[in-house]
Amino acid sequence: MSITMKHARLIVLALCASFAAAAAANAAAGKAKKVQHHHWHFAGPFGTFDQYALQRGFQVYEALCSNCHGVELLSFRNLGQKGGPFYLDQCPAGVPESVDCSNPNENPVVKAIAANYRFQVTDGPDEFGEMFQRPALPSDRIPGPFANEQIARLANNNALPPDLSLITKARHHGPDYLYSLLVGYEDAPSTVEVAPGLYYNPYFPGDMSQNLKPEYVDEKGYAQEGVEVPLGGVLAMAPPLADGMIEYADGSPQTVEQYAADVTEFLMWAAEPKMEARKSLGFVTIIYLVILAGLLYWSYRKIWSDAH
């Protein structure tokens, strides 16, 4: 056998080993239930955000999600920028004419949200060299619930709640996954045992074979024949939503599904606040390129028509 053939065999064996390892890893990681595909306002090349849904979503985030999760890549003024939840193209009644409400730093709604936000901003040092808390301004980042990672873990049984600024971009299937996770909590199957402080969700990727009760496991630690390992996994976040938890001023349904859809749309906007402008620019660019291609083709035919 030549040296080349030996190398080829080694490569083939290495590839087989890597595929086997990948298959074992996938098997160990378990599987999750297929996500629910929701109809989103922002989906598609011409999709846009529903401003009322964004406002309701921010309400859900502030009332519930902000207890554990931050959106620290967002500033309050982002809420009042064009395309944002509280953008105003003109001032409401009672606001002085000298105020430019299209400017997010002067937007009265944004200023009120910042000043009355549940968490204050840490600033300083003051004249005594001490840090202090103050109400937020539109220019401030939206403060999170915890001062640092250690405090966050201490308050959540050593689990670290992720920042939600980019959560819809950081998870496979993005908004559909987040919506499915929020509405998908259910009681764990009778074949598994979930530790206190953890919650079963079929849409959360995990390995439920580790949670099988002893009577459903063989002597090697695998599921007994005929025992189906449930889809999904367990997570430290308790079901955050329940019907009637938040009252909507616009009369929208006060259901888990509506809350989940609204906060998901808000978090999608948080991850892509310039999405509408990007789509508009892309559409104009495509039109320009089509016209340019037509002009170039016409010029080509005109210039070379006499050569044939």
VEXPARO-719915 format. One record per residue (C-alpha): residue in three letters; x, y, z. Coordinates in steps of 0.2 Angstrom, whole numbers, plus 5000, padded with zeros to 4 digits. Layout:
<rs>
{rest = ALA | xx = X | yy = Y | zz = Z};
...
</rs>
This chain:
<rs>
{rest = MET | xx = 5000 | yy = 5000 | zz = 5000};
{rest = SER | xx = 5007 | yy = 5017 | zz = 4995};
{rest = ILE | xx = 5009 | yy = 5032 | zz = 5007};
{rest = THR | xx = 4995 | yy = 5041 | zz = 4998};
{rest = MET | xx = 4983 | yy = 5026 | zz = 5001};
{rest = LYS | xx = 4988 | yy = 5026 | zz = 5020};
{rest = HIS | xx = 4984 | yy = 5044 | zz = 5021};
{rest = ALA | xx = 4968 | yy = 5042 | zz = 5013};
{rest = ARG | xx = 4963 | yy = 5028 | zz = 5025};
{rest = LEU | xx = 4968 | yy = 5039 | zz = 5040};
{rest = ILE | xx = 4957 | yy = 5053 | zz = 5033};
{rest = VAL | xx = 4942 | yy = 5042 | zz = 5030};
{rest = LEU | xx = 4944 | yy = 5035 | zz = 5048};
{rest = ALA | xx = 4945 | yy = 5052 | zz = 5055};
{rest = LEU | xx = 4930 | yy = 5058 | zz = 5046};
{rest = CYS | xx = 4920 | yy = 5043 | zz = 5052};
{rest = ALA | xx = 4926 | yy = 5046 | zz = 5070};
{rest = SER | xx = 4921 | yy = 5064 | zz = 5069};
{rest = PHE | xx = 4903 | yy = 5060 | zz = 5061};
{rest = ALA | xx = 4901 | yy = 5047 | zz = 5075};
{rest = ALA | xx = 4906 | yy = 5060 | zz = 5088};
{rest = ALA | xx = 4894 | yy = 5073 | zz = 5081};
{rest = ALA | xx = 4880 | yy = 5060 | zz = 5081};
{rest = ALA | xx = 4883 | yy = 5056 | zz = 5099};
{rest = ALA | xx = 4883 | yy = 5074 | zz = 5104};
{rest = ASN | xx = 4867 | yy = 5077 | zz = 5095};
{rest = ALA | xx = 4859 | yy = 5062 | zz = 5103};
{rest = ALA | xx = 4866 | yy = 5068 | zz = 5120};
{rest = ALA | xx = 4859 | yy = 5085 | zz = 5117};
{rest = GLY | xx = 4841 | yy = 5079 | zz = 5115};
{rest = LYS | xx = 4828 | yy = 5086 | zz = 5104};
{rest = ALA | xx = 4815 | yy = 5100 | zz = 5106};
{rest = LYS | xx = 4797 | yy = 5101 | zz = 5100};
{rest = LYS | xx = 4796 | yy = 5110 | zz = 5083};
{rest = VAL | xx = 4792 | yy = 5128 | zz = 5086};
{rest = GLN | xx = 4776 | yy = 5136 | zz = 5082};
{rest = HIS | xx = 4776 | yy = 5148 | zz = 5067};
{rest = HIS | xx = 4767 | yy = 5164 | zz = 5071};
{rest = HIS | xx = 4761 | yy = 5177 | zz = 5059};
{rest = TRP | xx = 4772 | yy = 5192 | zz = 5062};
{rest = HIS | xx = 4769 | yy = 5210 | zz = 5056};
{rest = PHE | xx = 4788 | yy = 5211 | zz = 5052};
{rest = ALA | xx = 4790 | yy = 5196 | zz = 5042};
{rest = GLY | xx = 4794 | yy = 5196 | zz = 5024};
{rest = PRO | xx = 4803 | yy = 5209 | zz = 5013};
{rest = PHE | xx = 4789 | yy = 5222 | zz = 5015};
{rest = GLY | xx = 4785 | yy = 5218 | zz = 5033};
{rest = THR | xx = 4785 | yy = 5232 | zz = 5046};
{rest = PHE | xx = 4783 | yy = 5233 | zz = 5065};
{rest = ASP | xx = 4766 | yy = 5236 | zz = 5072};
{rest = GLN | xx = 4768 | yy = 5252 | zz = 5084};
{rest = TYR | xx = 4754 | yy = 5247 | zz = 5095};
{rest = ALA | xx = 4761 | yy = 5229 | zz = 5097};
{rest = LEU | xx = 4778 | yy = 5237 | zz = 5101};
{rest = GLN | xx = 4770 | yy = 5248 | zz = 5115};
{rest = ARG | xx = 4761 | yy = 5233 | zz = 5122};
{rest = GLY | xx = 4777 | yy = 5223 | zz = 5121};
{rest = PHE | xx = 4787 | yy = 5236 | zz = 5131};
{rest = GLN | xx = 4773 | yy = 5236 | zz = 5144};
{rest = VAL | xx = 4775 | yy = 5217 | zz = 5146};
{rest = TYR | xx = 4794 | yy = 5218 | zz = 5146};
{rest = GLU | xx = 4794 | yy = 5232 | zz = 5159};
{rest = ALA | xx = 4781 | yy = 5224 | zz = 5170};
{rest = LEU | xx = 4787 | yy = 5206 | zz = 5170};
{rest = CYS | xx = 4803 | yy = 5202 | zz = 5160};
{rest = SER | xx = 4813 | yy = 5216 | zz = 5168};
{rest = ASN | xx = 4812 | yy = 5208 | zz = 5185};
{rest = CYS | xx = 4826 | yy = 5196 | zz = 5179};
{rest = HIS | xx = 4832 | yy = 5201 | zz = 5161};
{rest = GLY | xx = 4839 | yy = 5218 | zz = 5154};
{rest = VAL | xx = 4839 | yy = 5226 | zz = 5137};
{rest = GLU | xx = 4855 | yy = 5235 | zz = 5141};
{rest = LEU | xx = 4860 | yy = 5238 | zz = 5123};
{rest = LEU | xx = 4845 | yy = 5250 | zz = 5121};
{rest = SER | xx = 4844 | yy = 5268 | zz = 5127};
{rest = PHE | xx = 4827 | yy = 5276 | zz = 5132};
{rest = ARG | xx = 4829 | yy = 5287 | zz = 5117};
{rest = ASN | xx = 4828 | yy = 5272 | zz = 5105};
{rest = LEU | xx = 4810 | yy = 5270 | zz = 5111};
{rest = GLY | xx = 4806 | yy = 5287 | zz = 5103};
{rest = GLN | xx = 4816 | yy = 5285 | zz = 5087};
{rest = LYS | xx = 4807 | yy = 5283 | zz = 5070};
{rest = GLY | xx = 4800 | yy = 5266 | zz = 5069};
{rest = GLY | xx = 4801 | yy = 5264 | zz = 5088};
{rest = PRO | xx = 4786 | yy = 5260 | zz = 5100};
{rest = PHE | xx = 4784 | yy = 5278 | zz = 5106};
{rest = TYR | xx = 4789 | yy = 5289 | zz = 5090};
{rest = LEU | xx = 4779 | yy = 5305 | zz = 5088};
{rest = ASP | xx = 4779 | yy = 5314 | zz = 5072};
{rest = GLN | xx = 4770 | yy = 5328 | zz = 5080};
{rest = CYS | xx = 4767 | yy = 5333 | zz = 5098};
{rest = PRO | xx = 4751 | yy = 5329 | zz = 5108};
{rest = ALA | xx = 4739 | yy = 5342 | zz = 5114};
{rest = GLY | xx = 4746 | yy = 5352 | zz = 5128};
{rest = VAL | xx = 4764 | yy = 5351 | zz = 5124};
{rest = PRO | xx = 4772 | yy = 5368 | zz = 5120};
{rest = GLU | xx = 4775 | yy = 5372 | zz = 5101};
{rest = SER | xx = 4794 | yy = 5375 | zz = 5105};
{rest = VAL | xx = 4796 | yy = 5356 | zz = 5108};
{rest = ASP | xx = 4801 | yy = 5345 | zz = 5094};
{rest = CYS | xx = 4793 | yy = 5329 | zz = 5098};
{rest = SER | xx = 4801 | yy = 5319 | zz = 5084};
{rest = ASN | xx = 4817 | yy = 5322 | zz = 5093};
{rest = PRO | xx = 4818 | yy = 5307 | zz = 5105};
{rest = ASN | xx = 4827 | yy = 5317 | zz = 5118};
{rest = GLU | xx = 4812 | yy = 5329 | zz = 5119};
{rest = ASN | xx = 4799 | yy = 5316 | zz = 5116};
{rest = PRO | xx = 4787 | yy = 5318 | zz = 5132};
{rest = VAL | xx = 4782 | yy = 5300 | zz = 5132};
{rest = VAL | xx = 4800 | yy = 5294 | zz = 5132};
{rest = LYS | xx = 4805 | yy = 5307 | zz = 5145};
{rest = ALA | xx = 4791 | yy = 5301 | zz = 5157};
{rest = ILE | xx = 4795 | yy = 5283 | zz = 5154};
{rest = ALA | xx = 4814 | yy = 5286 | zz = 5158};
{rest = ALA | xx = 4810 | yy = 5297 | zz = 5174};
{rest = ASN | xx = 4797 | yy = 5284 | zz = 5181};
{rest = TYR | xx = 4807 | yy = 5268 | zz = 5176};
{rest = ARG | xx = 4807 | yy = 5255 | zz = 5189};
{rest = PHE | xx = 4826 | yy = 5254 | zz = 5190};
{rest = GLN | xx = 4836 | yy = 5270 | zz = 5192};
{rest = VAL | xx = 4853 | yy = 5274 | zz = 5185};
{rest = THR | xx = 4869 | yy = 5273 | zz = 5194};
{rest = ASP | xx = 4879 | yy = 5289 | zz = 5192};
{rest = GLY | xx = 4894 | yy = 5298 | zz = 5200};
{rest = PRO | xx = 4905 | yy = 5300 | zz = 5209};
{rest = ASP | xx = 4897 | yy = 5315 | zz = 5218};
{rest = GLU | xx = 4907 | yy = 5328 | zz = 5227};
{rest = PHE | xx = 4910 | yy = 5316 | zz = 5241};
{rest = GLY | xx = 4917 | yy = 5303 | zz = 5229};
{rest = GLU | xx = 4901 | yy = 5292 | zz = 5231};
{rest = MET | xx = 4891 | yy = 5284 | zz = 5217};
{rest = PHE | xx = 4872 | yy = 5288 | zz = 5218};
{rest = GLN | xx = 4856 | yy = 5283 | zz = 5211};
{rest = ARG | xx = 4846 | yy = 5295 | zz = 5200};
{rest = PRO | xx = 4830 | yy = 5295 | zz = 5188};
{rest = ALA | xx = 4835 | yy = 5290 | zz = 5171};
{rest = LEU | xx = 4836 | yy = 5302 | zz = 5156};
{rest = PRO | xx = 4832 | yy = 5298 | zz = 5138};
{rest = SER | xx = 4850 | yy = 5297 | zz = 5134};
{rest = ASP | xx = 4853 | yy = 5284 | zz = 5147};
{rest = ARG | xx = 4854 | yy = 5265 | zz = 5143};
{rest = ILE | xx = 4839 | yy = 5256 | zz = 5150};
{rest = PRO | xx = 4846 | yy = 5249 | zz = 5167};
{rest = GLY | xx = 4845 | yy = 5230 | zz = 5171};
{rest = PRO | xx = 4838 | yy = 5223 | zz = 5187};
{rest = PHE | xx = 4855 | yy = 5217 | zz = 5193};
{rest = ALA | xx = 4871 | yy = 5227 | zz = 5196};
{rest = ASN | xx = 4883 | yy = 5213 | zz = 5191};
{rest = GLU | xx = 4883 | yy = 5194 | zz = 5186};
{rest = GLN | xx = 4887 | yy = 5188 | zz = 5204};
{rest = ILE | xx = 4871 | yy = 5197 | zz = 5211};
{rest = ALA | xx = 4861 | yy = 5190 | zz = 5196};
{rest = ARG | xx = 4866 | yy = 5172 | zz = 5200};
{rest = LEU | xx = 4863 | yy = 5174 | zz = 5218};
{rest = ALA | xx = 4845 | yy = 5180 | zz = 5215};
{rest = ASN | xx = 4842 | yy = 5166 | zz = 5202};
{rest = ASN | xx = 4849 | yy = 5150 | zz = 5211};
{rest = ASN | xx = 4865 | yy = 5152 | zz = 5201};
{rest = ALA | xx = 4856 | yy = 5153 | zz = 5184};
{rest = LEU | xx = 4861 | yy = 5169 | zz = 5174};
{rest = PRO | xx = 4846 | yy = 5177 | zz = 5165};
{rest = PRO | xx = 4852 | yy = 5182 | zz = 5148};
{rest = ASP | xx = 4851 | yy = 5200 | zz = 5142};
{rest = LEU | xx = 4836 | yy = 5201 | zz = 5129};
{rest = SER | xx = 4843 | yy = 5215 | zz = 5118};
{rest = LEU | xx = 4848 | yy = 5202 | zz = 5104};
{rest = ILE | xx = 4839 | yy = 5187 | zz = 5110};
{rest = THR | xx = 4829 | yy = 5185 | zz = 5094};
{rest = LYS | xx = 4845 | yy = 5185 | zz = 5084};
{rest = ALA | xx = 4854 | yy = 5174 | zz = 5096};
{rest = ARG | xx = 4842 | yy = 5159 | zz = 5095};
{rest = HIS | xx = 4838 | yy = 5147 | zz = 5081};
{rest = HIS | xx = 4821 | yy = 5152 | zz = 5073};
{rest = GLY | xx = 4822 | yy = 5168 | zz = 5083};
{rest = PRO | xx = 4805 | yy = 5176 | zz = 5086};
{rest = ASP | xx = 4796 | yy = 5159 | zz = 5083};
{rest = TYR | xx = 4806 | yy = 5150 | zz = 5096};
{rest = LEU | xx = 4804 | yy = 5164 | zz = 5109};
{rest = TYR | xx = 4785 | yy = 5164 | zz = 5106};
{rest = SER | xx = 4784 | yy = 5145 | zz = 5107};
{rest = LEU | xx = 4795 | yy = 5145 | zz = 5123};
{rest = LEU | xx = 4784 | yy = 5158 | zz = 5132};
{rest = VAL | xx = 4767 | yy = 5149 | zz = 5128};
{rest = GLY | xx = 4774 | yy = 5131 | zz = 5129};
{rest = TYR | xx = 4776 | yy = 5128 | zz = 5147};
{rest = GLU | xx = 4767 | yy = 5112 | zz = 5153};
{rest = ASP | xx = 4768 | yy = 5099 | zz = 5167};
{rest = ALA | xx = 4782 | yy = 5087 | zz = 5165};
{rest = PRO | xx = 4777 | yy = 5069 | zz = 5159};
{rest = SER | xx = 4775 | yy = 5056 | zz = 5172};
{rest = THR | xx = 4791 | yy = 5047 | zz = 5166};
{rest = VAL | xx = 4802 | yy = 5061 | zz = 5172};
{rest = GLU | xx = 4806 | yy = 5070 | zz = 5188};
{rest = VAL | xx = 4810 | yy = 5088 | zz = 5188};
{rest = ALA | xx = 4821 | yy = 5095 | zz = 5202};
{rest = PRO | xx = 4814 | yy = 5110 | zz = 5212};
{rest = GLY | xx = 4817 | yy = 5126 | zz = 5205};
{rest = LEU | xx = 4817 | yy = 5119 | zz = 5187};
{rest = TYR | xx = 4803 | yy = 5119 | zz = 5174};
{rest = TYR | xx = 4799 | yy = 5108 | zz = 5160};
{rest = ASN | xx = 4796 | yy = 5116 | zz = 5142};
{rest = PRO | xx = 4795 | yy = 5105 | zz = 5127};
{rest = TYR | xx = 4802 | yy = 5119 | zz = 5116};
{rest = PHE | xx = 4818 | yy = 5121 | zz = 5126};
{rest = PRO | xx = 4832 | yy = 5111 | zz = 5119};
{rest = GLY | xx = 4838 | yy = 5098 | zz = 5132};
{rest = ASP | xx = 4841 | yy = 5080 | zz = 5137};
{rest = MET | xx = 4827 | yy = 5073 | zz = 5146};
{rest = SER | xx = 4834 | yy = 5056 | zz = 5147};
{rest = GLN | xx = 4844 | yy = 5063 | zz = 5162};
{rest = ASN | xx = 4828 | yy = 5066 | zz = 5171};
{rest = LEU | xx = 4820 | yy = 5049 | zz = 5169};
{rest = LYS | xx = 4814 | yy = 5041 | zz = 5185};
{rest = PRO | xx = 4824 | yy = 5026 | zz = 5191};
{rest = GLU | xx = 4810 | yy = 5013 | zz = 5186};
{rest = TYR | xx = 4811 | yy = 5019 | zz = 5168};
{rest = VAL | xx = 4830 | yy = 5017 | zz = 5166};
{rest = ASP | xx = 4840 | yy = 5001 | zz = 5163};
{rest = GLU | xx = 4856 | yy = 4995 | zz = 5172};
{rest = LYS | xx = 4867 | yy = 5005 | zz = 5160};
{rest = GLY | xx = 4857 | yy = 5021 | zz = 5163};
{rest = TYR | xx = 4848 | yy = 5021 | zz = 5146};
{rest = ALA | xx = 4829 | yy = 5022 | zz = 5144};
{rest = GLN | xx = 4821 | yy = 5005 | zz = 5145};
{rest = GLU | xx = 4814 | yy = 4998 | zz = 5129};
{rest = GLY | xx = 4797 | yy = 5005 | zz = 5125};
{rest = VAL | xx = 4800 | yy = 5021 | zz = 5136};
{rest = GLU | xx = 4800 | yy = 5037 | zz = 5126};
{rest = VAL | xx = 4811 | yy = 5051 | zz = 5131};
{rest = PRO | xx = 4801 | yy = 5067 | zz = 5131};
{rest = LEU | xx = 4806 | yy = 5081 | zz = 5119};
{rest = GLY | xx = 4812 | yy = 5097 | zz = 5127};
{rest = GLY | xx = 4822 | yy = 5101 | zz = 5142};
{rest = VAL | xx = 4821 | yy = 5110 | zz = 5159};
{rest = LEU | xx = 4826 | yy = 5128 | zz = 5163};
{rest = ALA | xx = 4827 | yy = 5139 | zz = 5178};
{rest = MET | xx = 4814 | yy = 5152 | zz = 5172};
{rest = ALA | xx = 4797 | yy = 5149 | zz = 5179};
{rest = PRO | xx = 4782 | yy = 5152 | zz = 5167};
{rest = PRO | xx = 4782 | yy = 5171 | zz = 5166};
{rest = LEU | xx = 4765 | yy = 5174 | zz = 5159};
{rest = ALA | xx = 4747 | yy = 5170 | zz = 5164};
{rest = ASP | xx = 4730 | yy = 5176 | zz = 5158};
{rest = GLY | xx = 4725 | yy = 5193 | zz = 5165};
{rest = MET | xx = 4742 | yy = 5198 | zz = 5172};
{rest = ILE | xx = 4743 | yy = 5214 | zz = 5163};
{rest = GLU | xx = 4729 | yy = 5226 | zz = 5158};
{rest = TYR | xx = 4730 | yy = 5233 | zz = 5140};
{rest = ALA | xx = 4723 | yy = 5251 | zz = 5138};
{rest = ASP | xx = 4718 | yy = 5248 | zz = 5120};
{rest = GLY | xx = 4707 | yy = 5233 | zz = 5124};
{rest = SER | xx = 4718 | yy = 5219 | zz = 5116};
{rest = PRO | xx = 4716 | yy = 5202 | zz = 5123};
{rest = GLN | xx = 4724 | yy = 5199 | zz = 5140};
{rest = THR | xx = 4730 | yy = 5181 | zz = 5136};
{rest = VAL | xx = 4746 | yy = 5172 | zz = 5137};
{rest = GLU | xx = 4747 | yy = 5171 | zz = 5118};
{rest = GLN | xx = 4744 | yy = 5190 | zz = 5116};
{rest = TYR | xx = 4757 | yy = 5194 | zz = 5129};
{rest = ALA | xx = 4770 | yy = 5182 | zz = 5121};
{rest = ALA | xx = 4767 | yy = 5189 | zz = 5104};
{rest = ASP | xx = 4768 | yy = 5207 | zz = 5109};
{rest = VAL | xx = 4784 | yy = 5205 | zz = 5119};
{rest = THR | xx = 4792 | yy = 5195 | zz = 5106};
{rest = GLU | xx = 4788 | yy = 5209 | zz = 5093};
{rest = PHE | xx = 4796 | yy = 5221 | zz = 5105};
{rest = LEU | xx = 4811 | yy = 5211 | zz = 5107};
{rest = MET | xx = 4813 | yy = 5208 | zz = 5088};
{rest = TRP | xx = 4812 | yy = 5227 | zz = 5086};
{rest = ALA | xx = 4825 | yy = 5229 | zz = 5100};
{rest = ALA | xx = 4837 | yy = 5217 | zz = 5090};
{rest = GLU | xx = 4834 | yy = 5227 | zz = 5074};
{rest = PRO | xx = 4827 | yy = 5244 | zz = 5077};
{rest = LYS | xx = 4833 | yy = 5250 | zz = 5060};
{rest = MET | xx = 4824 | yy = 5235 | zz = 5051};
{rest = GLU | xx = 4811 | yy = 5246 | zz = 5042};
{rest = ALA | xx = 4824 | yy = 5258 | zz = 5035};
{rest = ARG | xx = 4835 | yy = 5244 | zz = 5030};
{rest = LYS | xx = 4820 | yy = 5236 | zz = 5020};
{rest = SER | xx = 4815 | yy = 5252 | zz = 5012};
{rest = LEU | xx = 4833 | yy = 5256 | zz = 5007};
{rest = GLY | xx = 4835 | yy = 5238 | zz = 5000};
{rest = PHE | xx = 4819 | yy = 5240 | zz = 4990};
{rest = VAL | xx = 4825 | yy = 5256 | zz = 4982};
{rest = THR | xx = 4842 | yy = 5249 | zz = 4979};
{rest = ILE | xx = 4834 | yy = 5234 | zz = 4969};
{rest = ILE | xx = 4823 | yy = 5246 | zz = 4959};
{rest = TYR | xx = 4839 | yy = 5256 | zz = 4955};
{rest = LEU | xx = 4849 | yy = 5241 | zz = 4950};
{rest = VAL | xx = 4835 | yy = 5235 | zz = 4938};
{rest = ILE | xx = 4834 | yy = 5251 | zz = 4930};
{rest = LEU | xx = 4853 | yy = 5252 | zz = 4928};
{rest = ALA | xx = 4853 | yy = 5234 | zz = 4921};
{rest = GLY | xx = 4840 | yy = 5239 | zz = 4908};
{rest = LEU | xx = 4850 | yy = 5255 | zz = 4903};
{rest = LEU | xx = 4866 | yy = 5245 | zz = 4902};
{rest = TYR | xx = 4858 | yy = 5232 | zz = 4891};
{rest = TRP | xx = 4850 | yy = 5245 | zz = 4880};
{rest = SER | xx = 4867 | yy = 5254 | zz = 4878};
{rest = TYR | xx = 4876 | yy = 5238 | zz = 4874};
{rest = ARG | xx = 4863 | yy = 5234 | zz = 4860};
{rest = LYS | xx = 4864 | yy = 5252 | zz = 4854};
{rest = ILE | xx = 4883 | yy = 5253 | zz = 4853};
{rest = TRP | xx = 4886 | yy = 5236 | zz = 4845};
{rest = SER | xx = 4871 | yy = 5236 | zz = 4833};
{rest = ASP | xx = 4881 | yy = 5242 | zz = 4819};
{rest = ALA | xx = 4894 | yy = 5228 | zz = 4821};
{rest = HIS | xx = 4883 | yy = 5215 | zz = 4815};
</rs>
